Amino acid sequence: MATIYEVSKLAGVSLATVSRVMNNNTPVRESTRKKVLAAMEQLGYRPNSIAQSLASNCSNSVGILVSELHGPFYGAMLTGIEAEFRAAGKHVIIAAGHSELATEQEGIEFLQSRSCDALILHVEAVSDDYLIKLAQTDTPFVLLNRQIPALADRCISLNNELGGYLATQHLLAQGHRDIAYIAGPMWKTDAKERYQGHQRALADYQLVANPALFFEGDFRETGGSKGLSAILATGLPFTALVCGNDEMASGALTAARELGLSVPDSFSVVGFDNVNFAYYTYPKLSTIDYPISAMGQMAARWVLREVYRSATVEVQQLFEPHFIPRDSVKACSPT
């Protein structure tokens, strides 16, 4: 098996230069880097990751804790993160917290035990105080989809309230006044903020949300179908339905079709997230764009800048949503 000394000799560079190329943590002239990589390829040299970690006190791995692993939302998030790290020669270790306090804490402790250089956390159950205390340890981390004023410099978030406002404002501008709402779990900050945006849009038109046309769902397709059934059971008229995410909107569309109701002829529907299937539902789903892949990429860039000292990396911390008009909404003439 080839050694680092043989790579150094063949490339005509020092051992330190070979190390810098392998660890990718210090700028090296491109021509030199190519010589080292060519020598490694010719000799069939494969760096020992454990030895590298011991020598550099750097594992070149980043821990990611997300709420769930299923669904297109988290797939897009993880894809954005992994692609950015792969391009930088880093690896990821992924765990799921399932929005449960004990599981999220266990996930964080597990990733710390794996000697990750940093953590990217999409957590909902652990408290702000827990995260503030975590920031006082020697574990660097960045938060996705969460805003904590005391940790503002390590938060990558979306303006969820504005997203909720834009969804309902579009319907109001189309003449809708009786608008039903299926929310995500209201203990979750993003679900609560989106509903607050909904209420603000209604207030602009001197309207108040009807609590009988509100259903608290679960951010899953089943929540959308159950929510629509519950709202229809009230017997109250409505011309539009806002859903707290695209999965619930998809469930509502399916339930409507099974009941013989036509969207948008019977009522219009708006979702939130703009996940990949939103374009392929029937009808195509009008929704709020949530650039979660780009946000995941930015979280990775935060780590590259703050932990791996990639000085040229720029990080955007606050993202703005925008409305995506498609076929599930049509104008309504107010009575």
Secondary structure, 3 states (H helix, E strand, C coil): CCCHHHHHHHHCCCHHHHHHHHHCCCCCCHHHHHHHHHHHHHHCCCCCHHHHHHHHCCCCEEEEEECCCCHHHHHHHHHHHHHHHHHCCCEEEEEECCCCHHHHHHHHHHHHHCCCCEEEECCCCCCHHHHHHHCCCCCCEEEECCCCHHHHHHEEEECHHHHHHHHHHHHHHCCCCCEEEEECCCCCHHHHHHHHHHHHHHHHCCCCCCHHHEEECCCCHHHHHHHHHHHHHCCCCCCEEEECCHHHHHHHHHHHHHCCCCCCCCCEEECCECCHHHHCCCCCCEEEECCHHHHHHHHHHHHHHHCCCCCCCCCCCEECCEEECCCCCCCCCCC
